[in-house]
Amino acid sequence: MPRFFFPEILDLPPKRPHDHQITLLPNTPLVKVKPCRYHHALKKTMSNLISALLKDGLIVPNNNSFSSLVLSVKKKNDTWRVCVGYKGLNVVTIKDSFPIPAIDKLLDELDGVSIF
């Protein structure tokens, strides 16, 4: 299986003419998820990881009233990855009328094409 390497992300994307917007169902209460309890050693690791991400500018402080679950997952090389669970927000989000097509269906449409 080939391995693909992507360049390291060093900053947030530039400002766009319009902001991304998540449309919620009418009369939806705030989505607030109770934070996880961490073992003290893992809590220190998580604090260090978040401090590094803040320092690098990859995440920014937010005063939003909504909250989501944040977990740290150990990778194969013994480093940690921050994962955010948006399950609670996804439940109250109005789905798009035209979802993004699956890549396998798009590739099927290119069958036999030699010029792209």
LONU-410258 format. One record per atom (N, C-alpha, C): residue number from 0; residue in three letters; atom name; x, y, z. Coordinates in pm, 1 decimal, always signed. Layout:
 num residu atome     east    north       up
 NUM    ALA    CA        X        Y        Z
...
END
This chain:
 num residu atome     east    north       up
   0    MET     N    +84.5   -117.2     +0.0
   0    MET    CA     +0.0     +0.0     +0.0
   0    MET     C    +89.7   +124.4     +0.0
   1    PRO     N    +68.8   +213.6    -95.9
   1    PRO    CA   +152.5   +334.4    -99.4
   1    PRO     C   +121.3   +426.2    +17.6
   2    ARG     N   +222.4   +496.2    +64.1
   2    ARG    CA   +204.5   +592.4   +172.6
   2    ARG     C   +213.5   +731.7   +113.2
   3    PHE     N   +120.2   +815.7   +149.6
   3    PHE    CA   +118.0   +952.4   +101.5
   3    PHE     C   +155.7  +1044.6   +216.4
   4    PHE     N   +242.2  +1136.6   +190.1
   4    PHE    CA   +283.5  +1231.0   +291.8
   4    PHE     C   +236.1  +1369.9   +251.7
   5    PHE     N   +170.5  +1435.1   +341.8
   5    PHE    CA   +119.6  +1568.4   +317.3
   5    PHE     C   +208.4  +1669.3   +388.2
   6    PRO     N   +220.3  +1788.0   +333.0
   6    PRO    CA   +303.3  +1888.1   +400.7
   6    PRO     C   +243.0  +1924.4   +535.6
   7    GLU     N   +328.2  +1960.3   +629.7
   7    GLU    CA   +282.5  +1998.3   +762.5
   7    GLU     C   +208.8  +2131.2   +754.9
   8    ILE     N    +94.1  +2138.6   +820.1
   8    ILE    CA    +14.6  +2260.7   +821.7
   8    ILE     C    +76.3  +2355.6   +922.8
   9    LEU     N   +106.9  +2476.4   +879.5
   9    LEU    CA   +174.7  +2571.3   +967.0
   9    LEU     C    +87.7  +2687.3  +1011.7
  10    ASP     N    -30.0  +2706.4   +949.8
  10    ASP    CA   -118.3  +2813.7   +992.9
  10    ASP     C   -260.5  +2785.6   +947.6
  11    LEU     N   -351.8  +2865.7   +995.6
  11    LEU    CA   -492.0  +2850.2   +959.1
  11    LEU     C   -514.3  +2901.8   +817.2
  12    PRO     N   -622.3  +2856.5   +750.7
  12    PRO    CA   -647.7  +2906.4   +615.3
  12    PRO     C   -674.3  +3057.2   +616.7
  13    PRO     N   -650.6  +3124.3   +503.4
  13    PRO    CA   -675.0  +3269.6   +498.7
  13    PRO     C   -824.1  +3301.1   +510.4
  14    LYS     N   -854.4  +3424.7   +545.7
  14    LYS    CA   -994.3  +3468.8   +553.6
  14    LYS     C  -1055.5  +3464.6   +414.2
  15    ARG     N  -1178.0  +3420.5   +407.6
  15    ARG    CA  -1250.5  +3410.5   +280.9
  15    ARG     C  -1355.3  +3520.9   +273.3
  16    PRO     N  -1411.4  +3545.6   +152.1
  16    PRO    CA  -1515.4  +3649.0   +139.7
  16    PRO     C  -1639.4  +3617.3   +223.6
  17    HIS     N  -1664.1  +3490.5   +251.0
  17    HIS    CA  -1778.1  +3452.3   +333.5
  17    HIS     C  -1731.9  +3348.5   +435.1
  18    ASP     N  -1792.1  +3353.7   +553.2
  18    ASP    CA  -1757.4  +3259.6   +658.9
  18    ASP     C  -1839.7  +3133.1   +645.3
  19    HIS     N  -1780.7  +3023.7   +693.4
  19    HIS    CA  -1852.5  +2897.0   +698.6
  19    HIS     C  -1965.3  +2909.5   +800.5
  20    GLN     N  -2077.3  +2849.8   +771.4
  20    GLN    CA  -2191.5  +2860.3   +860.8
  20    GLN     C  -2254.3  +2723.3   +878.9
  21    ILE     N  -2290.0  +2690.0  +1001.5
  21    ILE    CA  -2360.5  +2566.1  +1031.8
  21    ILE     C  -2502.6  +2605.1  +1068.2
  22    THR     N  -2599.4  +2557.3   +990.3
  22    THR    CA  -2739.5  +2590.7  +1013.4
  22    THR     C  -2800.7  +2485.8  +1105.5
  23    LEU     N  -2858.5  +2532.2  +1215.6
  23    LEU    CA  -2917.8  +2441.1  +1313.2
  23    LEU     C  -3068.5  +2434.5  +1297.1
  24    LEU     N  -3127.5  +2326.6  +1347.9
  24    LEU    CA  -3272.4  +2312.4  +1348.3
  24    LEU     C  -3333.1  +2426.0  +1430.9
  25    PRO     N  -3455.6  +2469.9  +1397.3
  25    PRO    CA  -3517.7  +2579.4  +1472.1
  25    PRO     C  -3536.0  +2544.0  +1620.3
  26    ASN     N  -3522.8  +2645.1  +1706.0
  26    ASN    CA  -3541.9  +2632.1  +1851.2
  26    ASN     C  -3450.5  +2527.5  +1914.2
  27    THR     N  -3330.0  +2515.9  +1861.9
  27    THR    CA  -3234.2  +2420.4  +1915.3
  27    THR     C  -3165.6  +2479.0  +2038.5
  28    PRO     N  -3163.9  +2404.0  +2149.6
  28    PRO    CA  -3088.9  +2452.6  +2265.9
  28    PRO     C  -2938.8  +2441.8  +2239.1
  29    LEU     N  -2859.5  +2509.7  +2320.3
  29    LEU    CA  -2714.7  +2502.6  +2305.5
  29    LEU     C  -2667.0  +2358.9  +2322.4
  30    VAL     N  -2570.8  +2321.2  +2240.6
  30    VAL    CA  -2511.1  +2188.3  +2251.8
  30    VAL     C  -2392.8  +2200.6  +2346.9
  31    LYS     N  -2406.4  +2137.6  +2463.2
  31    LYS    CA  -2299.4  +2142.0  +2562.7
  31    LYS     C  -2267.3  +1999.4  +2603.4
  32    VAL     N  -2144.3  +1957.9  +2581.1
  32    VAL    CA  -2101.5  +1822.6  +2611.8
  32    VAL     C  -2012.0  +1826.5  +2735.1
  33    LYS     N  -2039.6  +1737.7  +2828.1
  33    LYS    CA  -1961.4  +1730.9  +2951.5
  33    LYS     C  -1818.6  +1686.6  +2918.2
  34    PRO     N  -1718.0  +1756.2  +2969.9
  34    PRO    CA  -1580.3  +1717.3  +2940.3
  34    PRO     C  -1543.1  +1583.4  +3003.5
  35    CYS     N  -1448.1  +1516.7  +2941.8
  35    CYS    CA  -1399.1  +1388.2  +2993.7
  35    CYS     C  -1307.4  +1411.3  +3112.6
  36    ARG     N  -1299.2  +1313.5  +3198.1
  36    ARG    CA  -1201.8  +1316.9  +3306.3
  36    ARG     C  -1076.9  +1246.2  +3257.0
  37    TYR     N   -963.6  +1308.8  +3277.1
  37    TYR    CA   -836.8  +1252.0  +3233.6
  37    TYR     C   -754.6  +1210.1  +3354.4
  38    HIS     N   -677.1  +1105.7  +3336.4
  38    HIS    CA   -576.3  +1069.8  +3435.5
  38    HIS     C   -477.7  +1185.1  +3443.1
  39    HIS     N   -420.9  +1211.1  +3560.6
  39    HIS    CA   -337.0  +1330.5  +3577.5
  39    HIS     C   -219.7  +1334.4  +3480.1
  40    ALA     N   -159.8  +1218.3  +3446.4
  40    ALA    CA    -48.3  +1217.2  +3350.5
  40    ALA     C    -96.8  +1253.6  +3210.4
  41    LEU     N   -213.2  +1203.3  +3172.8
  41    LEU    CA   -269.5  +1233.9  +3041.3
  41    LEU     C   -316.7  +1379.1  +3036.2
  42    LYS     N   -366.1  +1429.3  +3148.0
  42    LYS    CA   -410.9  +1569.7  +3151.8
  42    LYS     C   -293.7  +1663.9  +3125.8
  43    LYS     N   -178.2  +1631.4  +3182.1
  43    LYS    CA    -59.4  +1714.0  +3159.2
  43    LYS     C    -18.7  +1708.3  +3011.6
  44    THR     N    -22.3  +1589.3  +2952.2
  44    THR    CA     +9.5  +1573.3  +2810.5
  44    THR     C    -87.3  +1653.4  +2724.2
  45    MET     N   -217.0  +1645.5  +2759.1
  45    MET    CA   -319.1  +1718.4  +2683.3
  45    MET     C   -297.2  +1869.4  +2695.2
  46    SER     N   -265.7  +1917.7  +2814.2
  46    SER    CA   -239.3  +2060.4  +2833.8
  46    SER     C   -118.8  +2106.4  +2752.4
  47    ASN     N    -13.7  +2025.4  +2750.1
  47    ASN    CA   +105.1  +2058.7  +2670.2
  47    ASN     C    +72.7  +2061.6  +2521.6
  48    LEU     N     -6.4  +1964.3  +2476.7
  48    LEU    CA    -43.2  +1956.8  +2335.1
  48    LEU     C   -127.3  +2077.9  +2294.7
  49    ILE     N   -223.9  +2114.5  +2377.6
  49    ILE    CA   -309.0  +2230.0  +2347.0
  49    ILE     C   -227.5  +2358.9  +2350.4
  50    SER     N   -136.7  +2370.4  +2446.9
  50    SER    CA    -49.8  +2489.4  +2453.0
  50    SER     C    +34.7  +2502.9  +2327.5
  51    ALA     N    +88.5  +2390.7  +2278.2
  51    ALA    CA   +169.8  +2392.8  +2156.5
  51    ALA     C    +85.5  +2432.3  +2035.3
  52    LEU     N    -37.3  +2379.3  +2025.6
  52    LEU    CA   -124.8  +2413.5  +1913.4
  52    LEU     C   -165.2  +2560.7  +1917.6
  53    LEU     N   -190.4  +2614.3  +2038.2
  53    LEU    CA   -222.0  +2756.4  +2051.5
  53    LEU     C   -103.1  +2841.9  +2011.3
  54    LYS     N    +16.0  +2802.9  +2057.0
  54    LYS    CA   +137.4  +2878.6  +2026.2
  54    LYS     C   +165.1  +2881.1  +1876.0
  55    ASP     N   +141.7  +2767.0  +1808.9
  55    ASP    CA   +165.6  +2757.7  +1664.8
  55    ASP     C    +55.8  +2824.2  +1582.9
  56    GLY     N    -54.8  +2861.3  +1646.8
  56    GLY    CA   -163.8  +2926.4  +1575.2
  56    GLY     C   -255.6  +2831.2  +1502.2
  57    LEU     N   -246.1  +2700.1  +1530.4
  57    LEU    CA   -331.4  +2603.3  +1463.3
  57    LEU     C   -469.2  +2594.3  +1525.7
  58    ILE     N   -482.0  +2638.8  +1649.1
  58    ILE    CA   -612.5  +2654.3  +1712.5
  58    ILE     C   -616.0  +2793.0  +1775.8
  59    VAL     N   -734.7  +2845.4  +1794.9
  59    VAL    CA   -749.8  +2978.0  +1854.9
  59    VAL     C   -850.3  +2969.1  +1969.1
  60    PRO     N   -835.7  +3053.2  +2071.0
  60    PRO    CA   -934.6  +3053.9  +2179.0
  60    PRO     C  -1072.2  +3091.7  +2124.7
  61    ASN     N  -1175.9  +3036.8  +2185.7
  61    ASN    CA  -1311.0  +3059.4  +2138.6
  61    ASN     C  -1401.6  +3082.1  +2259.1
  62    ASN     N  -1488.8  +3180.1  +2250.8
  62    ASN    CA  -1583.9  +3208.1  +2358.0
  62    ASN     C  -1724.7  +3162.8  +2320.1
  63    ASN     N  -1734.9  +3066.1  +2230.7
  63    ASN    CA  -1863.1  +3016.3  +2185.2
  63    ASN     C  -1935.4  +2946.7  +2299.6
  64    SER     N  -2068.1  +2952.1  +2301.1
  64    SER    CA  -2147.6  +2887.9  +2405.9
  64    SER     C  -2161.8  +2737.7  +2384.3
  65    PHE     N  -2133.6  +2690.6  +2264.2
  65    PHE    CA  -2141.3  +2547.8  +2235.0
  65    PHE     C  -2013.1  +2479.9  +2282.8
  66    SER     N  -2022.2  +2349.6  +2307.1
  66    SER    CA  -1902.2  +2274.8  +2342.8
  66    SER     C  -1907.0  +2137.6  +2277.0
  67    SER     N  -1791.1  +2078.2  +2257.7
  67    SER    CA  -1778.5  +1945.3  +2200.7
  67    SER     C  -1674.6  +1867.4  +2279.4
  68    LEU     N  -1682.5  +1739.2  +2267.5
  68    LEU    CA  -1590.0  +1650.6  +2336.6
  68    LEU     C  -1452.8  +1656.1  +2270.4
  69    VAL     N  -1348.8  +1668.9  +2349.0
  69    VAL    CA  -1212.0  +1669.8  +2297.7
  69    VAL     C  -1137.0  +1554.5  +2362.8
  70    LEU     N  -1078.1  +1470.2  +2279.9
  70    LEU    CA  -1002.7  +1354.5  +2327.1
  70    LEU     C   -861.4  +1359.7  +2273.5
  71    SER     N   -772.4  +1291.8  +2340.3
  71    SER    CA   -637.8  +1274.7  +2286.8
  71    SER     C   -618.2  +1126.1  +2260.2
  72    VAL     N   -568.1  +1095.1  +2142.2
  72    VAL    CA   -549.9   +957.1  +2099.4
  72    VAL     C   -402.8   +936.2  +2069.3
  73    LYS     N   -348.0   +827.2  +2120.6
  73    LYS    CA   -206.8   +798.3  +2099.4
  73    LYS     C   -187.2   +738.6  +1960.2
  74    LYS     N    -90.8   +792.0  +1886.3
  74    LYS    CA    -59.2   +743.2  +1752.7
  74    LYS     C    +44.8   +631.7  +1762.0
  75    LYS     N    +70.4   +564.6  +1649.4
  75    LYS    CA   +165.2   +452.9  +1646.0
  75    LYS     C   +306.5   +494.3  +1686.5
  76    ASN     N   +342.5   +620.2  +1658.6
  76    ASN    CA   +478.3   +665.6  +1689.3
  76    ASN     C   +486.8   +726.7  +1829.9
  77    ASP     N   +391.0   +694.0  +1916.6
  77    ASP    CA   +386.2   +737.7  +2056.7
  77    ASP     C   +367.6   +888.0  +2075.2
  78    THR     N   +322.7   +959.6  +1972.6
  78    THR    CA   +284.3  +1098.9  +1989.4
  78    THR     C   +131.8  +1101.9  +2003.8
  79    TRP     N    +79.2  +1218.7  +2035.0
  79    TRP    CA    -63.9  +1229.8  +2061.6
  79    TRP     C   -133.7  +1312.6  +1953.6
  80    ARG     N   -257.0  +1279.1  +1926.5
  80    ARG    CA   -340.9  +1350.5  +1830.3
  80    ARG     C   -465.6  +1399.6  +1904.0
  81    VAL     N   -506.1  +1522.2  +1878.2
  81    VAL    CA   -628.3  +1576.9  +1937.6
  81    VAL     C   -744.6  +1544.7  +1844.6
  82    CYS     N   -849.7  +1485.3  +1899.9
  82    CYS    CA   -969.5  +1452.3  +1822.7
  82    CYS     C  -1088.5  +1523.0  +1886.6
  83    VAL     N  -1170.4  +1586.0  +1804.7
  83    VAL    CA  -1288.9  +1657.0  +1852.7
  83    VAL     C  -1411.7  +1581.4  +1805.1
  84    GLY     N  -1501.8  +1550.0  +1897.9
  84    GLY    CA  -1624.6  +1478.1  +1864.9
  84    GLY     C  -1741.0  +1574.1  +1849.8
  85    TYR     N  -1791.2  +1589.0  +1728.9
  85    TYR    CA  -1901.6  +1681.1  +1701.1
  85    TYR     C  -2035.7  +1608.0  +1691.2
  86    LYS     N  -2046.9  +1492.5  +1754.5
  86    LYS    CA  -2168.1  +1412.4  +1744.0
  86    LYS     C  -2291.9  +1488.9  +1790.7
  87    GLY     N  -2282.1  +1559.4  +1903.3
  87    GLY    CA  -2396.3  +1635.7  +1954.4
  87    GLY     C  -2439.2  +1745.9  +1859.3
  88    LEU     N  -2343.5  +1813.2  +1798.5
  88    LEU    CA  -2374.3  +1919.8  +1702.9
  88    LEU     C  -2431.9  +1862.3  +1573.6
  89    ASN     N  -2381.5  +1748.2  +1530.3
  89    ASN    CA  -2431.5  +1686.4  +1406.8
  89    ASN     C  -2578.8  +1649.0  +1416.8
  90    VAL     N  -2625.1  +1613.3  +1537.6
  90    VAL    CA  -2764.4  +1573.6  +1557.3
  90    VAL     C  -2859.6  +1689.8  +1529.4
  91    VAL     N  -2820.8  +1812.4  +1563.3
  91    VAL    CA  -2910.9  +1928.0  +1549.3
  91    VAL     C  -2879.7  +2013.5  +1426.2
  92    THR     N  -2792.9  +1965.6  +1338.3
  92    THR    CA  -2755.8  +2038.9  +1217.6
  92    THR     C  -2850.0  +2005.0  +1103.7
  93    ILE     N  -2893.1  +2107.5  +1029.2
  93    ILE    CA  -2973.1  +2084.6   +909.2
  93    ILE     C  -2879.4  +2034.3   +800.7
  94    LYS     N  -2911.6  +1918.6   +746.2
  94    LYS    CA  -2826.8  +1856.8   +644.5
  94    LYS     C  -2838.8  +1932.2   +512.5
  95    ASP     N  -2730.5  +1931.9   +434.0
  95    ASP    CA  -2731.4  +1996.6   +303.3
  95    ASP     C  -2827.5  +1924.9   +208.5
  96    SER     N  -2887.3  +2001.8   +118.5
  96    SER    CA  -2976.1  +1943.1    +18.5
  96    SER     C  -2898.0  +1863.5    -84.4
  97    PHE     N  -2775.0  +1906.7   -109.1
  97    PHE    CA  -2692.3  +1841.4   -209.2
  97    PHE     C  -2562.0  +1798.4   -143.3
  98    PRO     N  -2559.0  +1676.9    -90.0
  98    PRO    CA  -2437.1  +1632.8    -21.3
  98    PRO     C  -2319.4  +1618.7   -118.1
  99    ILE     N  -2200.5  +1622.2    -63.6
  99    ILE    CA  -2079.8  +1604.2   -143.9
  99    ILE     C  -2079.8  +1462.1   -197.8
 100    PRO     N  -2060.9  +1443.1   -330.3
 100    PRO    CA  -2063.6  +1307.8   -385.7
 100    PRO     C  -1945.2  +1224.8   -336.6
 101    ALA     N  -1966.8  +1096.6   -326.2
 101    ALA    CA  -1860.9  +1004.9   -283.9
 101    ALA     C  -1755.3   +994.9   -393.7
 102    ILE     N  -1630.0   +984.6   -353.2
 102    ILE    CA  -1519.0   +982.9   -449.4
 102    ILE     C  -1527.5   +862.7   -543.3
 103    ASP     N  -1574.6   +747.3   -495.9
 103    ASP    CA  -1582.7   +630.4   -583.6
 103    ASP     C  -1683.3   +651.9   -696.3
 104    LYS     N  -1792.0   +725.4   -669.6
 104    LYS    CA  -1890.1   +755.3   -775.6
 104    LYS     C  -1831.3   +854.2   -876.0
 105    LEU     N  -1753.0   +950.6   -827.8
 105    LEU    CA  -1688.9  +1046.2   -918.8
 105    LEU     C  -1586.9   +974.8  -1007.7
 106    LEU     N  -1511.1   +882.9   -950.7
 106    LEU    CA  -1411.8   +809.5  -1029.1
 106    LEU     C  -1478.0   +718.4  -1131.9
 107    ASP     N  -1594.5   +662.9  -1098.8
 107    ASP    CA  -1667.9   +579.8  -1194.6
 107    ASP     C  -1708.4   +659.5  -1317.5
 108    GLU     N  -1738.6   +789.4  -1299.8
 108    GLU    CA  -1776.9   +874.6  -1413.0
 108    GLU     C  -1658.6   +901.3  -1506.0
 109    LEU     N  -1535.5   +883.7  -1457.4
 109    LEU    CA  -1417.2   +907.1  -1538.7
 109    LEU     C  -1370.5   +783.5  -1613.7
 110    ASP     N  -1443.6   +675.3  -1606.0
 110    ASP    CA  -1402.2   +549.9  -1668.5
 110    ASP     C  -1382.9   +567.2  -1818.6
 111    GLY     N  -1263.4   +536.2  -1865.0
 111    GLY    CA  -1231.8   +544.6  -2006.6
 111    GLY     C  -1192.8   +682.0  -2056.6
 112    VAL     N  -1192.7   +781.6  -1973.1
 112    VAL    CA  -1158.6   +916.3  -2012.7
 112    VAL     C  -1007.4   +931.2  -2011.6
 113    SER     N   -952.4   +994.7  -2116.5
 113    SER    CA   -807.1  +1010.8  -2123.2
 113    SER     C   -766.2  +1157.9  -2105.3
 114    ILE     N   -858.2  +1250.7  -2123.8
 114    ILE    CA   -827.5  +1393.2  -2105.9
 114    ILE     C   -915.4  +1443.6  -1991.7
 115    PHE     N   -852.1  +1510.3  -1894.0
 115    PHE    CA   -926.7  +1559.6  -1777.7
 115    PHE     C   -933.6  +1709.7  -1781.1
END
